[in-house]
Amino acid sequence: MDEVINWQSFFFLLFAAVACVFAVAVVVTSNVVRMAFYLILSLGATAGLFFLAGADFVAAMQLMIYVGGTLVLLIFGVMLTAQSPFISLKTHSGEWILAAILGGSLLAVLIQTAIGVPDWTLPAPVAAAPAEAPEADTAGTGRVPAQLV
Amino acid sequence: MVQEGSFAVAEYLAQWLPSWLAYLLVGLIQTQLLLLIPFVGAMTFVWMERKVSARIQDRLGPTRVGGQFGWLQLLADGIKLLNKEDVRPNDADALLFRLAPYISFTASYAALLALPFSNGWVVQHLNTGVFFILAVLGLEVFGVILAGYASASKWSLFGAMREAAQVVSYEVPLGMCVVVPVMIAGTMDLVKIGNEQAGWFWNWYLFHDPFTFIIFWVYFTCATASVNRAPFDLAEAESELVAGFHTEYSGFRWLAFYMAEYGSMFIVSGLAAILFFGGWNGPIPIAHLLGWTAPDAHPFLHWLGNLLGMFNLVAKGVLGVTFMIWVRWTLPRLRIDQVMTTCLKYCTPIAAVMFLGAAVWTLYFPGGVLGIRSRPYGAVAENEELRPVAPAASAPTPTGEPTATPARTAQRVRGDAGSPEVARASDIESSAARVVGNSGGE
């Protein structure tokens, strides 16, 4: 009866994949209305991530404000100001390179920061713990850690 | 209650199936049960619309199919819609055209996740249930906008624009109307709002003060507008725009739009029932008078009382939908400028003034003017208590493996405070103890 699928991780990966893929799709597509639609899906997946984290209020606010308000406004603007039914925004190759450099450097900085925060990483393996544990645990609490019992 | 019950069922199934498959099956069963409401409800409301509109227009409606009342007409309609040819305009944006009906349907269905059908009988017990339902119902407009745009037809585009303007504008007074019962109850949790109105019908928030009474009618007007029912149905205006945003849709795609519309009608009616009409509490507290709600009554009687409550709520929702159908075939359609005038010049100021009045009333007359409320406002009932912290199924597990993921446990701890019956908690523990094979009865 082992956990072949951990549904918590499955849904996290699903929502994260949807958010990332459709965010990339917003950049890559050339049809303006489809861009707005992909943004809806990306922000909706972000709301799903909030729900998974247990933040119901924030997730409902994300849906109401971003998806229900901002994106309705965006789609209205896009539909009413587009000159032809399927206006197309082609990105030149020079702009691609510049965007890749800027976006890639920002991505690198964010990933490095996210990995580098000690509180956000998994705890160190147990073999390494007792070296720091006794001083940290018994410093102010007076409790004897399990290894010393 | 449903969440603990579903965990207990999943743990029971996990004895024979892999644990992940057991949870998947339980989740699928719950979603399928909830899918019955748009599917069956939509077809039933379509039949009801035909009969009610026929009677209002002094004719009979469907009488031949299926015997007495033409009740099989709904089945015939469903089969007809499934058999239609799947057409798409040549200039239509293929992806958005195909996707639009399902966006509407998904938004309408997702709002059912937070709507309680009885005390504790809710798929996701959110403590911000009201907010979630309003947020998700506002997403239905995307299906309409995309349908209108992607159909590459001017009729569709006009209908979609009007509808989007209307829905988005009416969200403001709708929110203000919903805030009044939330303010009186002191919580956004729909289960608690329903429980606050337990007892006789004078406990209902509709009769709480005259401002809330008027707010209910404003809510109903705004809710009718936000689900695009007549007299606010110029998005589908049959005599003006062919069929508005769903002109180019036929067959099952049209059915998806209509399931979304009737599902939303049921949701706003159910929300009105919980906020103003006591939800699952009937006008006469039959289950309470019979002693079914006592903490030491048999758990089956608790369940039976909850079932009676569910019938109450569904009946109130259906009455709300019937009222909407009645209003549709009585009043003429409004123009778009009249719709916006009604929203901005009438509904919003009235809602604001009534909100102020209800706030003042709650502040200065907390026990009610006539003092006939059986419970003071905002007080926690004497038999309400916090749920046990861990799922009871995981506590006595002999194998010691974690049966519920930590985040899920934490979520249930945060969200599930306030189940009223003491006996229910012990009932779960005893059933879980039987499930995992510990020493039998308790």
HADDOCK unambig.tbl for C-alpha pairs under 7 A between the chains (distance, minus, plus):
assign (segid A and resid 1 and name CA) (segid B and resid 18 and name CA) 4.98 0.50 0.50
assign (segid A and resid 1 and name CA) (segid B and resid 19 and name CA) 6.06 0.50 0.50
assign (segid A and resid 2 and name CA) (segid B and resid 18 and name CA) 6.91 0.50 0.50
assign (segid A and resid 3 and name CA) (segid B and resid 19 and name CA) 6.46 0.50 0.50
assign (segid A and resid 3 and name CA) (segid B and resid 20 and name CA) 6.18 0.50 0.50
assign (segid A and resid 4 and name CA) (segid B and resid 20 and name CA) 6.68 0.50 0.50
assign (segid A and resid 5 and name CA) (segid B and resid 20 and name CA) 5.67 0.50 0.50
assign (segid A and resid 6 and name CA) (segid B and resid 20 and name CA) 6.76 0.50 0.50
assign (segid A and resid 54 and name CA) (segid B and resid 411 and name CA) 5.61 0.50 0.50
assign (segid A and resid 56 and name CA) (segid B and resid 128 and name CA) 6.83 0.50 0.50
assign (segid A and resid 57 and name CA) (segid B and resid 128 and name CA) 6.13 0.50 0.50
assign (segid A and resid 60 and name CA) (segid B and resid 131 and name CA) 6.62 0.50 0.50
assign (segid A and resid 60 and name CA) (segid B and resid 132 and name CA) 5.10 0.50 0.50
assign (segid A and resid 60 and name CA) (segid B and resid 135 and name CA) 6.13 0.50 0.50
assign (segid A and resid 63 and name CA) (segid B and resid 135 and name CA) 5.91 0.50 0.50
assign (segid A and resid 63 and name CA) (segid B and resid 136 and name CA) 6.93 0.50 0.50
assign (segid A and resid 64 and name CA) (segid B and resid 135 and name CA) 4.43 0.50 0.50
assign (segid A and resid 68 and name CA) (segid B and resid 138 and name CA) 5.80 0.50 0.50
assign (segid A and resid 68 and name CA) (segid B and resid 139 and name CA) 5.60 0.50 0.50
